[in-house]
Amino acid sequence: MSATAQAHERIDLRTSPEIKELIVRAATTAGMSVSAFLLGTAQERAKQILAESEMITLTARDWNAFAKALDNTEKPRPKLSAAVRRHRDWQQGKR
């Protein structure tokens, strides 16, 4: 396959007539084909699920406690310091 060609995978679904009617009505209302509606909806939901499972959100109080714990380590952490430097360098390169 050439670099410009795109691969397309197929997903087959079976559902009840009631659910199909619901999806068709929603897709029509959104001005989309059923395929585009299902794909877009599934993609957005997949992103939400992965974000929830892969990211941690801290309150301001929890973040401060976490940062304080990192600052108050008893011994030097050279790998952590190097990681922080790489992260800062990466952030500055992204700006």
Gaussian input, Z-matrix of N, CA and C with variables (Angstrom, degrees):
# hf/3-21g

backbone

0 1
 N
 C     1     B1
 C     2     B2     1     A1
 N     3     B3     2     A2     1     D1
 C     4     B4     3     A3     2     D2
 C     5     B5     4     A4     3     D3
 N     6     B6     5     A5     4     D4
 C     7     B7     6     A6     5     D5
 C     8     B8     7     A7     6     D6
 N     9     B9     8     A8     7     D7
 C    10    B10     9     A9     8     D8
 C    11    B11    10    A10     9     D9
 N    12    B12    11    A11    10    D10
 C    13    B13    12    A12    11    D11
 C    14    B14    13    A13    12    D12
 N    15    B15    14    A14    13    D13
 C    16    B16    15    A15    14    D14
 C    17    B17    16    A16    15    D15
 N    18    B18    17    A17    16    D16
 C    19    B19    18    A18    17    D17
 C    20    B20    19    A19    18    D18
 N    21    B21    20    A20    19    D19
 C    22    B22    21    A21    20    D20
 C    23    B23    22    A22    21    D21
 N    24    B24    23    A23    22    D22
 C    25    B25    24    A24    23    D23
 C    26    B26    25    A25    24    D24
 N    27    B27    26    A26    25    D25
 C    28    B28    27    A27    26    D26
 C    29    B29    28    A28    27    D27
 N    30    B30    29    A29    28    D28
 C    31    B31    30    A30    29    D29
 C    32    B32    31    A31    30    D30
 N    33    B33    32    A32    31    D31
 C    34    B34    33    A33    32    D32
 C    35    B35    34    A34    33    D33
 N    36    B36    35    A35    34    D34
 C    37    B37    36    A36    35    D35
 C    38    B38    37    A37    36    D36
 N    39    B39    38    A38    37    D37
 C    40    B40    39    A39    38    D38
 C    41    B41    40    A40    39    D39
 N    42    B42    41    A41    40    D40
 C    43    B43    42    A42    41    D41
 C    44    B44    43    A43    42    D42
 N    45    B45    44    A44    43    D43
 C    46    B46    45    A45    44    D44
 C    47    B47    46    A46    45    D45
 N    48    B48    47    A47    46    D46
 C    49    B49    48    A48    47    D47
 C    50    B50    49    A49    48    D48
 N    51    B51    50    A50    49    D49
 C    52    B52    51    A51    50    D50
 C    53    B53    52    A52    51    D51
 N    54    B54    53    A53    52    D52
 C    55    B55    54    A54    53    D53
 C    56    B56    55    A55    54    D54
 N    57    B57    56    A56    55    D55
 C    58    B58    57    A57    56    D56
 C    59    B59    58    A58    57    D57
 N    60    B60    59    A59    58    D58
 C    61    B61    60    A60    59    D59
 C    62    B62    61    A61    60    D60
 N    63    B63    62    A62    61    D61
 C    64    B64    63    A63    62    D62
 C    65    B65    64    A64    63    D63
 N    66    B66    65    A65    64    D64
 C    67    B67    66    A66    65    D65
 C    68    B68    67    A67    66    D66
 N    69    B69    68    A68    67    D67
 C    70    B70    69    A69    68    D68
 C    71    B71    70    A70    69    D69
 N    72    B72    71    A71    70    D70
 C    73    B73    72    A72    71    D71
 C    74    B74    73    A73    72    D72
 N    75    B75    74    A74    73    D73
 C    76    B76    75    A75    74    D74
 C    77    B77    76    A76    75    D75
 N    78    B78    77    A77    76    D76
 C    79    B79    78    A78    77    D77
 C    80    B80    79    A79    78    D78
 N    81    B81    80    A80    79    D79
 C    82    B82    81    A81    80    D80
 C    83    B83    82    A82    81    D81
 N    84    B84    83    A83    82    D82
 C    85    B85    84    A84    83    D83
 C    86    B86    85    A85    84    D84
 N    87    B87    86    A86    85    D85
 C    88    B88    87    A87    86    D86
 C    89    B89    88    A88    87    D87
 N    90    B90    89    A89    88    D88
 C    91    B91    90    A90    89    D89
 C    92    B92    91    A91    90    D90
 N    93    B93    92    A92    91    D91
 C    94    B94    93    A93    92    D92
 C    95    B95    94    A94    93    D93
 N    96    B96    95    A95    94    D94
 C    97    B97    96    A96    95    D95
 C    98    B98    97    A97    96    D96
 N    99    B99    98    A98    97    D97
 C   100   B100    99    A99    98    D98
 C   101   B101   100   A100    99    D99
 N   102   B102   101   A101   100   D100
 C   103   B103   102   A102   101   D101
 C   104   B104   103   A103   102   D102
 N   105   B105   104   A104   103   D103
 C   106   B106   105   A105   104   D104
 C   107   B107   106   A106   105   D105
 N   108   B108   107   A107   106   D106
 C   109   B109   108   A108   107   D107
 C   110   B110   109   A109   108   D108
 N   111   B111   110   A110   109   D109
 C   112   B112   111   A111   110   D110
 C   113   B113   112   A112   111   D111
 N   114   B114   113   A113   112   D112
 C   115   B115   114   A114   113   D113
 C   116   B116   115   A115   114   D114
 N   117   B117   116   A116   115   D115
 C   118   B118   117   A117   116   D116
 C   119   B119   118   A118   117   D117
 N   120   B120   119   A119   118   D118
 C   121   B121   120   A120   119   D119
 C   122   B122   121   A121   120   D120
 N   123   B123   122   A122   121   D121
 C   124   B124   123   A123   122   D122
 C   125   B125   124   A124   123   D123
 N   126   B126   125   A125   124   D124
 C   127   B127   126   A126   125   D125
 C   128   B128   127   A127   126   D126
 N   129   B129   128   A128   127   D127
 C   130   B130   129   A129   128   D128
 C   131   B131   130   A130   129   D129
 N   132   B132   131   A131   130   D130
 C   133   B133   132   A132   131   D131
 C   134   B134   133   A133   132   D132
 N   135   B135   134   A134   133   D133
 C   136   B136   135   A135   134   D134
 C   137   B137   136   A136   135   D135
 N   138   B138   137   A137   136   D136
 C   139   B139   138   A138   137   D137
 C   140   B140   139   A139   138   D138
 N   141   B141   140   A140   139   D139
 C   142   B142   141   A141   140   D140
 C   143   B143   142   A142   141   D141
 N   144   B144   143   A143   142   D142
 C   145   B145   144   A144   143   D143
 C   146   B146   145   A145   144   D144
 N   147   B147   146   A146   145   D145
 C   148   B148   147   A147   146   D146
 C   149   B149   148   A148   147   D147
 N   150   B150   149   A149   148   D148
 C   151   B151   150   A150   149   D149
 C   152   B152   151   A151   150   D150
 N   153   B153   152   A152   151   D151
 C   154   B154   153   A153   152   D152
 C   155   B155   154   A154   153   D153
 N   156   B156   155   A155   154   D154
 C   157   B157   156   A156   155   D155
 C   158   B158   157   A157   156   D156
 N   159   B159   158   A158   157   D157
 C   160   B160   159   A159   158   D158
 C   161   B161   160   A160   159   D159
 N   162   B162   161   A161   160   D160
 C   163   B163   162   A162   161   D161
 C   164   B164   163   A163   162   D162
 N   165   B165   164   A164   163   D163
 C   166   B166   165   A165   164   D164
 C   167   B167   166   A166   165   D165
 N   168   B168   167   A167   166   D166
 C   169   B169   168   A168   167   D167
 C   170   B170   169   A169   168   D168
 N   171   B171   170   A170   169   D169
 C   172   B172   171   A171   170   D170
 C   173   B173   172   A172   171   D171
 N   174   B174   173   A173   172   D172
 C   175   B175   174   A174   173   D173
 C   176   B176   175   A175   174   D174
 N   177   B177   176   A176   175   D175
 C   178   B178   177   A177   176   D176
 C   179   B179   178   A178   177   D177
 N   180   B180   179   A179   178   D178
 C   181   B181   180   A180   179   D179
 C   182   B182   181   A181   180   D180
 N   183   B183   182   A182   181   D181
 C   184   B184   183   A183   182   D182
 C   185   B185   184   A184   183   D183
 N   186   B186   185   A185   184   D184
 C   187   B187   186   A186   185   D185
 C   188   B188   187   A187   186   D186
 N   189   B189   188   A188   187   D187
 C   190   B190   189   A189   188   D188
 C   191   B191   190   A190   189   D189
 N   192   B192   191   A191   190   D190
 C   193   B193   192   A192   191   D191
 C   194   B194   193   A193   192   D192
 N   195   B195   194   A194   193   D193
 C   196   B196   195   A195   194   D194
 C   197   B197   196   A196   195   D195
 N   198   B198   197   A197   196   D196
 C   199   B199   198   A198   197   D197
 C   200   B200   199   A199   198   D198
 N   201   B201   200   A200   199   D199
 C   202   B202   201   A201   200   D200
 C   203   B203   202   A202   201   D201
 N   204   B204   203   A203   202   D202
 C   205   B205   204   A204   203   D203
 C   206   B206   205   A205   204   D204
 N   207   B207   206   A206   205   D205
 C   208   B208   207   A207   206   D206
 C   209   B209   208   A208   207   D207
 N   210   B210   209   A209   208   D208
 C   211   B211   210   A210   209   D209
 C   212   B212   211   A211   210   D210
 N   213   B213   212   A212   211   D211
 C   214   B214   213   A213   212   D212
 C   215   B215   214   A214   213   D213
 N   216   B216   215   A215   214   D214
 C   217   B217   216   A216   215   D215
 C   218   B218   217   A217   216   D216
 N   219   B219   218   A218   217   D217
 C   220   B220   219   A219   218   D218
 C   221   B221   220   A220   219   D219
 N   222   B222   221   A221   220   D220
 C   223   B223   222   A222   221   D221
 C   224   B224   223   A223   222   D222
 N   225   B225   224   A224   223   D223
 C   226   B226   225   A225   224   D224
 C   227   B227   226   A226   225   D225
 N   228   B228   227   A227   226   D226
 C   229   B229   228   A228   227   D227
 C   230   B230   229   A229   228   D228
 N   231   B231   230   A230   229   D229
 C   232   B232   231   A231   230   D230
 C   233   B233   232   A232   231   D231
 N   234   B234   233   A233   232   D232
 C   235   B235   234   A234   233   D233
 C   236   B236   235   A235   234   D234
 N   237   B237   236   A236   235   D235
 C   238   B238   237   A237   236   D236
 C   239   B239   238   A238   237   D237
 N   240   B240   239   A239   238   D238
 C   241   B241   240   A240   239   D239
 C   242   B242   241   A241   240   D240
 N   243   B243   242   A242   241   D241
 C   244   B244   243   A243   242   D242
 C   245   B245   244   A244   243   D243
 N   246   B246   245   A245   244   D244
 C   247   B247   246   A246   245   D245
 C   248   B248   247   A247   246   D246
 N   249   B249   248   A248   247   D247
 C   250   B250   249   A249   248   D248
 C   251   B251   250   A250   249   D249
 N   252   B252   251   A251   250   D250
 C   253   B253   252   A252   251   D251
 C   254   B254   253   A253   252   D252
 N   255   B255   254   A254   253   D253
 C   256   B256   255   A255   254   D254
 C   257   B257   256   A256   255   D255
 N   258   B258   257   A257   256   D256
 C   259   B259   258   A258   257   D257
 C   260   B260   259   A259   258   D258
 N   261   B261   260   A260   259   D259
 C   262   B262   261   A261   260   D260
 C   263   B263   262   A262   261   D261
 N   264   B264   263   A263   262   D262
 C   265   B265   264   A264   263   D263
 C   266   B266   265   A265   264   D264
 N   267   B267   266   A266   265   D265
 C   268   B268   267   A267   266   D266
 C   269   B269   268   A268   267   D267
 N   270   B270   269   A269   268   D268
 C   271   B271   270   A270   269   D269
 C   272   B272   271   A271   270   D270
 N   273   B273   272   A272   271   D271
 C   274   B274   273   A273   272   D272
 C   275   B275   274   A274   273   D273
 N   276   B276   275   A275   274   D274
 C   277   B277   276   A276   275   D275
 C   278   B278   277   A277   276   D276
 N   279   B279   278   A278   277   D277
 C   280   B280   279   A279   278   D278
 C   281   B281   280   A280   279   D279
 N   282   B282   281   A281   280   D280
 C   283   B283   282   A282   281   D281
 C   284   B284   283   A283   282   D282

   B1=1.4610
   B2=1.5260
   B3=1.3193
   B4=1.4566
   B5=1.5164
   B6=1.3253
   B7=1.4650
   B8=1.5209
   B9=1.3340
   B10=1.4658
   B11=1.5240
   B12=1.3357
   B13=1.4656
   B14=1.5282
   B15=1.3200
   B16=1.4567
   B17=1.5157
   B18=1.3204
   B19=1.4612
   B20=1.5204
   B21=1.3010
   B22=1.4559
   B23=1.5150
   B24=1.2893
   B25=1.4509
   B26=1.5184
   B27=1.3116
   B28=1.4551
   B29=1.5192
   B30=1.3186
   B31=1.4612
   B32=1.5228
   B33=1.3146
   B34=1.4604
   B35=1.5223
   B36=1.3194
   B37=1.4592
   B38=1.5228
   B39=1.2889
   B40=1.4731
   B41=1.5183
   B42=1.3189
   B43=1.4538
   B44=1.5280
   B45=1.2978
   B46=1.4659
   B47=1.5338
   B48=1.3179
   B49=1.4720
   B50=1.5348
   B51=1.3251
   B52=1.4750
   B53=1.5256
   B54=1.3213
   B55=1.4711
   B56=1.5241
   B57=1.3340
   B58=1.4636
   B59=1.5192
   B60=1.3140
   B61=1.4662
   B62=1.5297
   B63=1.3080
   B64=1.4676
   B65=1.5285
   B66=1.3311
   B67=1.4712
   B68=1.5224
   B69=1.3140
   B70=1.4675
   B71=1.5263
   B72=1.3205
   B73=1.4755
   B74=1.5195
   B75=1.3234
   B76=1.4725
   B77=1.5197
   B78=1.3298
   B79=1.4628
   B80=1.5231
   B81=1.3121
   B82=1.4643
   B83=1.5231
   B84=1.3130
   B85=1.4683
   B86=1.5243
   B87=1.3321
   B88=1.4697
   B89=1.5235
   B90=1.3432
   B91=1.4614
   B92=1.5163
   B93=1.3247
   B94=1.4573
   B95=1.5199
   B96=1.3282
   B97=1.4642
   B98=1.5284
   B99=1.3173
   B100=1.4698
   B101=1.5273
   B102=1.3229
   B103=1.4674
   B104=1.5235
   B105=1.3330
   B106=1.4677
   B107=1.5226
   B108=1.3264
   B109=1.4642
   B110=1.5242
   B111=1.3325
   B112=1.4686
   B113=1.5240
   B114=1.3131
   B115=1.4530
   B116=1.5236
   B117=1.3240
   B118=1.4682
   B119=1.5174
   B120=1.3323
   B121=1.4611
   B122=1.5237
   B123=1.3248
   B124=1.4684
   B125=1.5230
   B126=1.3206
   B127=1.4640
   B128=1.5252
   B129=1.3226
   B130=1.4625
   B131=1.5258
   B132=1.3223
   B133=1.4687
   B134=1.5234
   B135=1.3198
   B136=1.4690
   B137=1.5237
   B138=1.3310
   B139=1.4629
   B140=1.5285
   B141=1.3355
   B142=1.4651
   B143=1.5209
   B144=1.3159
   B145=1.4652
   B146=1.5226
   B147=1.3292
   B148=1.4550
   B149=1.5256
   B150=1.3188
   B151=1.4676
   B152=1.5198
   B153=1.3252
   B154=1.4654
   B155=1.5225
   B156=1.3161
   B157=1.4621
   B158=1.5247
   B159=1.3293
   B160=1.4606
   B161=1.5226
   B162=1.3164
   B163=1.4636
   B164=1.5155
   B165=1.3031
   B166=1.4556
   B167=1.5223
   B168=1.3110
   B169=1.4579
   B170=1.5168
   B171=1.3143
   B172=1.4590
   B173=1.5173
   B174=1.3123
   B175=1.4624
   B176=1.5226
   B177=1.3183
   B178=1.4647
   B179=1.5247
   B180=1.3208
   B181=1.4715
   B182=1.5201
   B183=1.3319
   B184=1.4596
   B185=1.5235
   B186=1.3477
   B187=1.4634
   B188=1.5225
   B189=1.3218
   B190=1.4675
   B191=1.5195
   B192=1.3276
   B193=1.4668
   B194=1.5290
   B195=1.3250
   B196=1.4575
   B197=1.5270
   B198=1.3297
   B199=1.4647
   B200=1.5207
   B201=1.3311
   B202=1.4649
   B203=1.5279
   B204=1.3272
   B205=1.4624
   B206=1.5295
   B207=1.3219
   B208=1.4612
   B209=1.5221
   B210=1.3251
   B211=1.4643
   B212=1.5274
   B213=1.3059
   B214=1.4616
   B215=1.5254
   B216=1.2987
   B217=1.4587
   B218=1.5164
   B219=1.3084
   B220=1.4704
   B221=1.5125
   B222=1.3115
   B223=1.4553
   B224=1.5216
   B225=1.3303
   B226=1.4639
   B227=1.5348
   B228=1.2984
   B229=1.4643
   B230=1.5350
   B231=1.3226
   B232=1.4740
   B233=1.5263
   B234=1.3215
   B235=1.4704
   B236=1.5220
   B237=1.3344
   B238=1.4599
   B239=1.5200
   B240=1.3312
   B241=1.4645
   B242=1.5293
   B243=1.3268
   B244=1.4624
   B245=1.5252
   B246=1.3256
   B247=1.4635
   B248=1.5214
   B249=1.3182
   B250=1.4687
   B251=1.5237
   B252=1.3382
   B253=1.4702
   B254=1.5255
   B255=1.3396
   B256=1.4628
   B257=1.5222
   B258=1.3160
   B259=1.4707
   B260=1.5210
   B261=1.3208
   B262=1.4789
   B263=1.5246
   B264=1.3389
   B265=1.4700
   B266=1.5149
   B267=1.3441
   B268=1.4595
   B269=1.5262
   B270=1.3522
   B271=1.4682
   B272=1.5167
   B273=1.3175
   B274=1.4649
   B275=1.5177
   B276=1.3255
   B277=1.4581
   B278=1.5138
   B279=1.3404
   B280=1.4710
   B281=1.5153
   B282=1.2994
   B283=1.4684
   B284=1.4716
   A1=108.27
   A2=117.43
   A3=121.21
   A4=111.31
   A5=115.56
   A6=120.55
   A7=112.00
   A8=117.04
   A9=119.71
   A10=112.79
   A11=117.35
   A12=120.25
   A13=109.78
   A14=115.36
   A15=119.99
   A16=109.64
   A17=115.97
   A18=120.22
   A19=108.30
   A20=116.50
   A21=121.38
   A22=107.98
   A23=116.04
   A24=122.46
   A25=108.13
   A26=115.69
   A27=120.89
   A28=109.06
   A29=116.21
   A30=122.92
   A31=106.50
   A32=116.47
   A33=121.03
   A34=109.13
   A35=116.22
   A36=121.70
   A37=110.33
   A38=115.48
   A39=121.29
   A40=106.50
   A41=115.99
   A42=120.16
   A43=109.72
   A44=113.34
   A45=118.37
   A46=109.49
   A47=117.04
   A48=119.98
   A49=111.64
   A50=117.62
   A51=120.24
   A52=111.53
   A53=116.73
   A54=119.61
   A55=109.79
   A56=117.25
   A57=119.66
   A58=110.50
   A59=117.29
   A60=120.62
   A61=111.01
   A62=116.37
   A63=121.16
   A64=110.80
   A65=116.29
   A66=120.84
   A67=110.76
   A68=117.22
   A69=120.94
   A70=110.20
   A71=117.25
   A72=120.30
   A73=111.24
   A74=116.51
   A75=119.77
   A76=110.90
   A77=117.53
   A78=120.74
   A79=110.92
   A80=116.55
   A81=121.29
   A82=110.59
   A83=116.09
   A84=120.73
   A85=111.13
   A86=115.98
   A87=120.45
   A88=112.41
   A89=116.86
   A90=120.09
   A91=112.19
   A92=116.57
   A93=121.06
   A94=110.03
   A95=114.70
   A96=118.46
   A97=107.42
   A98=115.96
   A99=119.83
   A100=109.84
   A101=117.22
   A102=120.51
   A103=111.40
   A104=116.56
   A105=120.02
   A106=110.45
   A107=116.62
   A108=120.84
   A109=110.86
   A110=116.46
   A111=120.08
   A112=111.59
   A113=116.62
   A114=120.24
   A115=111.27
   A116=117.14
   A117=120.38
   A118=112.35
   A119=116.02
   A120=120.37
   A121=111.01
   A122=116.34
   A123=120.20
   A124=111.02
   A125=117.01
   A126=120.52
   A127=111.37
   A128=117.03
   A129=120.08
   A130=111.40
   A131=116.57
   A132=120.24
   A133=110.79
   A134=117.39
   A135=120.86
   A136=110.44
   A137=117.07
   A138=120.59
   A139=110.95
   A140=117.16
   A141=121.26
   A142=110.99
   A143=116.66
   A144=120.90
   A145=110.48
   A146=117.24
   A147=120.10
   A148=111.55
   A149=117.43
   A150=119.86
   A151=110.68
   A152=116.71
   A153=120.25
   A154=111.75
   A155=117.47
   A156=119.66
   A157=112.77
   A158=117.87
   A159=120.93
   A160=113.80
   A161=117.89
   A162=120.78
   A163=110.36
   A164=114.56
   A165=120.80
   A166=107.43
   A167=116.58
   A168=121.42
   A169=108.06
   A170=115.77
   A171=121.31
   A172=110.27
   A173=115.41
   A174=119.45
   A175=107.19
   A176=117.23
   A177=120.82
   A178=110.20
   A179=116.49
   A180=120.07
   A181=111.28
   A182=116.77
   A183=120.38
   A184=111.66
   A185=116.35
   A186=119.32
   A187=110.42
   A188=117.37
   A189=120.47
   A190=111.34
   A191=117.65
   A192=121.11
   A193=110.32
   A194=116.86
   A195=121.14
   A196=110.71
   A197=116.83
   A198=120.97
   A199=110.78
   A200=117.26
   A201=121.13
   A202=110.56
   A203=116.63
   A204=120.23
   A205=110.71
   A206=116.95
   A207=119.37
   A208=111.85
   A209=116.24
   A210=120.81
   A211=112.47
   A212=116.77
   A213=120.53
   A214=113.54
   A215=117.07
   A216=118.77
   A217=109.46
   A218=116.06
   A219=120.67
   A220=112.53
   A221=117.53
   A222=119.16
   A223=109.56
   A224=116.45
   A225=119.39
   A226=110.67
   A227=115.07
   A228=121.93
   A229=108.18
   A230=116.98
   A231=118.95
   A232=113.49
   A233=118.28
   A234=119.51
   A235=110.89
   A236=117.01
   A237=120.36
   A238=110.33
   A239=116.85
   A240=120.41
   A241=111.04
   A242=116.47
   A243=120.45
   A244=110.40
   A245=117.22
   A246=120.67
   A247=110.83
   A248=117.05
   A249=121.07
   A250=109.91
   A251=116.89
   A252=119.93
   A253=111.10
   A254=117.27
   A255=120.03
   A256=110.71
   A257=116.06
   A258=119.72
   A259=110.61
   A260=117.14
   A261=120.24
   A262=111.10
   A263=115.85
   A264=119.94
   A265=110.93
   A266=116.45
   A267=121.49
   A268=110.56
   A269=116.79
   A270=120.20
   A271=111.10
   A272=117.09
   A273=119.58
   A274=111.24
   A275=117.39
   A276=121.33
   A277=112.35
   A278=116.99
   A279=121.85
   A280=112.40
   A281=118.17
   A282=121.43
   A283=113.10
   D1=134.56
   D2=-179.77
   D3=-73.49
   D4=164.12
   D5=-178.20
   D6=-65.02
   D7=-27.44
   D8=-178.03
   D9=-85.86
   D10=-18.31
   D11=179.88
   D12=-74.77
   D13=143.47
   D14=178.88
   D15=-108.33
   D16=137.51
   D17=175.88
   D18=-85.05
   D19=140.24
   D20=177.33
   D21=-123.27
   D22=124.33
   D23=177.80
   D24=-97.45
   D25=155.71
   D26=-179.05
   D27=-113.41
   D28=139.52
   D29=173.94
   D30=-123.55
   D31=121.97
   D32=177.96
   D33=-103.00
   D34=137.08
   D35=-179.41
   D36=-127.27
   D37=148.13
   D38=171.45
   D39=-123.20
   D40=137.80
   D41=-178.62
   D42=-149.66
   D43=172.77
   D44=177.43
   D45=-78.12
   D46=158.99
   D47=176.93
   D48=-59.29
   D49=-35.64
   D50=-179.13
   D51=-65.52
   D52=-43.51
   D53=179.94
   D54=-68.69
   D55=-39.86
   D56=177.72
   D57=-60.46
   D58=-44.74
   D59=179.25
   D60=-60.58
   D61=-42.42
   D62=178.42
   D63=-60.26
   D64=-46.20
   D65=-179.05
   D66=-66.04
   D67=-42.40
   D68=178.99
   D69=-62.22
   D70=-43.84
   D71=178.62
   D72=-62.06
   D73=-43.79
   D74=-179.66
   D75=-65.47
   D76=-43.66
   D77=178.77
   D78=-61.87
   D79=-43.53
   D80=178.79
   D81=-62.06
   D82=-44.76
   D83=178.96
   D84=-60.99
   D85=-37.11
   D86=179.14
   D87=-80.31
   D88=-5.60
   D89=179.86
   D90=73.60
   D91=32.35
   D92=-176.88
   D93=-125.94
   D94=160.17
   D95=171.25
   D96=-73.33
   D97=160.35
   D98=178.41
   D99=-60.40
   D100=-42.88
   D101=-179.96
   D102=-61.09
   D103=-47.18
   D104=-179.67
   D105=-64.00
   D106=-40.54
   D107=179.03
   D108=-62.07
   D109=-50.16
   D110=-179.07
   D111=-62.83
   D112=-44.57
   D113=-178.64
   D114=-64.77
   D115=-46.56
   D116=-179.91
   D117=-63.75
   D118=-43.23
   D119=-180.00
   D120=-65.66
   D121=-44.62
   D122=179.72
   D123=-64.93
   D124=-39.41
   D125=179.94
   D126=-64.31
   D127=-45.57
   D128=178.97
   D129=-62.40
   D130=-42.89
   D131=179.86
   D132=-66.57
   D133=-38.55
   D134=177.60
   D135=-62.30
   D136=-41.80
   D137=177.88
   D138=-62.49
   D139=-42.38
   D140=178.66
   D141=-61.14
   D142=-47.21
   D143=-178.18
   D144=-62.13
   D145=-45.12
   D146=-179.54
   D147=-67.23
   D148=-38.95
   D149=177.90
   D150=-62.42
   D151=-41.64
   D152=179.60
   D153=-65.44
   D154=-33.54
   D155=-176.75
   D156=-88.52
   D157=-19.32
   D158=-174.89
   D159=-106.90
   D160=-8.55
   D161=-178.20
   D162=-119.25
   D163=148.23
   D164=176.04
   D165=-114.97
   D166=131.38
   D167=177.52
   D168=-112.04
   D169=126.59
   D170=-179.26
   D171=-111.14
   D172=146.41
   D173=170.79
   D174=-70.98
   D175=166.43
   D176=178.13
   D177=-59.43
   D178=-40.67
   D179=179.64
   D180=-63.86
   D181=-44.00
   D182=179.34
   D183=-66.60
   D184=-39.69
   D185=177.63
   D186=-61.76
   D187=-44.81
   D188=179.15
   D189=-61.08
   D190=-41.19
   D191=178.03
   D192=-64.46
   D193=-41.04
   D194=178.67
   D195=-63.88
   D196=-47.67
   D197=179.67
   D198=-62.64
   D199=-40.62
   D200=178.85
   D201=-63.12
   D202=-42.06
   D203=178.41
   D204=-62.38
   D205=-39.22
   D206=177.17
   D207=-66.74
   D208=-38.66
   D209=-179.02
   D210=-70.51
   D211=-26.25
   D212=-174.91
   D213=-101.49
   D214=33.52
   D215=177.69
   D216=-71.41
   D217=146.47
   D218=-176.91
   D219=-79.23
   D220=-29.13
   D221=-179.68
   D222=-125.73
   D223=155.93
   D224=-179.68
   D225=-63.28
   D226=145.88
   D227=178.08
   D228=-121.54
   D229=83.26
   D230=-174.45
   D231=-61.65
   D232=-36.83
   D233=179.41
   D234=-67.24
   D235=-38.87
   D236=177.75
   D237=-66.35
   D238=-42.95
   D239=178.15
   D240=-61.01
   D241=-41.37
   D242=178.84
   D243=-65.46
   D244=-39.41
   D245=178.80
   D246=-64.28
   D247=-41.18
   D248=178.30
   D249=-63.21
   D250=-42.95
   D251=178.27
   D252=-62.48
   D253=-43.77
   D254=178.67
   D255=-62.23
   D256=-40.30
   D257=179.38
   D258=-63.98
   D259=-44.77
   D260=178.16
   D261=-61.43
   D262=-43.57
   D263=178.76
   D264=-62.32
   D265=-41.29
   D266=178.75
   D267=-63.78
   D268=-43.67
   D269=179.28
   D270=-63.11
   D271=-41.54
   D272=-179.63
   D273=-67.02
   D274=-32.29
   D275=176.83
   D276=-71.23
   D277=-25.83
   D278=-178.70
   D279=-81.25
   D280=-19.67
   D281=-176.63
   D282=-77.75

